[in-house]
């Protein structure tokens, strides 16, 4: 009787220890305290080109300024902060009456974003256009403004942290940065926040949760 009881106690002690180890592993927060704590930067006005948007309905309105103004707006939106910006388009001889493709370059603090612009004529000198860029510009301040705004304490988020972000950088559009941010939602484990820049909008932030 004593032997049987001893065996049960020993077996239970072993299994209980293994069970506790498994529980600890399952509950472990792998991303807790990764990165460095961040705070929201001071609020800034929406960045825009420093020259007014051209009126396309004015007599003899040119296409060049209209396109350049929009491209500058996209780059500043991606950067998230006001910075000196300029632009040029290689559209010599453009009339808008035939389908055409040309490049426009937006420069922001020596970083050049090259857009390939494609136009489709609609008649009477009117045309539609689209533009795509392989790269865009992001800034640390812009990313932190976006991140802290989308993951606020009022929604249950805490412990906001990020890897070391570049002050300003030319990066591939549509691909996540190598740097990530982290945030914890209430009783869940820490989430990893991927940062995917866009050539026409703010970076897209994607939350990844642990099992």
C-alpha positions, 0 to 999 in steps of 0.5 A, a space after each residue: 500500500 505504501 509502495 503504491 502510494 509512493 509510485 503515484 506521488 512520484 508519477 504525479 510530481 513528474 507529470 505535473 512538472 511537465 504540464 507546468 513547463 508546457 503551460 509556461 512555454 505556451 503562455 510565453 510572450 516571445 515579442 515582449 519588450 523587443 524594440 525600444 519604447 516610443 511616444 507619439 511625436 508632436 502633432 504636425 499639419 498634413 504635409 502638402 506641396 508648398 505651391 497651390 494645386 493647379 486649376 486644370 480648367 483654366 485656359 491653356 492649363 498645362 498637364 505638367 504642373 497638375 501631375 507633379 503636384 499630385 506626385 509630390 503630394 503622394 511622396 509627402 503623404 508617405 513621408 508623413 512630415 513636411 519636408 522640402 520637395 521638388 519635381 520634374 517630368 520628362 514629357 517634352 512634346 506631350 500633347 495628351 492626344 496619344 497614349 504616352 509613358 514618361 518618367 517624373 522624379 520627385 526629390 525630397 531631401 536628396 532622395 529621388 522617387 521616380 514615377 512612371 506615368 502612363 496617359 490615355 487620351 479621352 479626346 479634346 486634349 483631355 486624358 487620364 493618367 496613372 503613375 507607379 513608383 518602385 520606391 518611396 520615402 519614409 521617415 521615423 517621425 511619420 511612422 511614429 505618428 501613424 503607429 501611435 495614432 492607430 494603436 492608442 491606449 484608449 483602444 486597449 493598446 500598451 507598451 508601444 515599441 519599435 526597432 530603430 527606424 531611419 530618420 529618412 530613407 528611400 525604401 521599396 514600395 509595397 514591401 514590409 520594412 526590415 524594421 517592425 514595431 510592437 504593441 500589446 492589446 489588453 490580455 493578448 500577447 504582444 503583437 508585431 506590427 509590419 510597416 509596408 510603405 506605399 507609393 501613393 498613400 501612408 504606409 500600411 500597418 499590419 498586425 501579426 498576433 502570436 498563437 
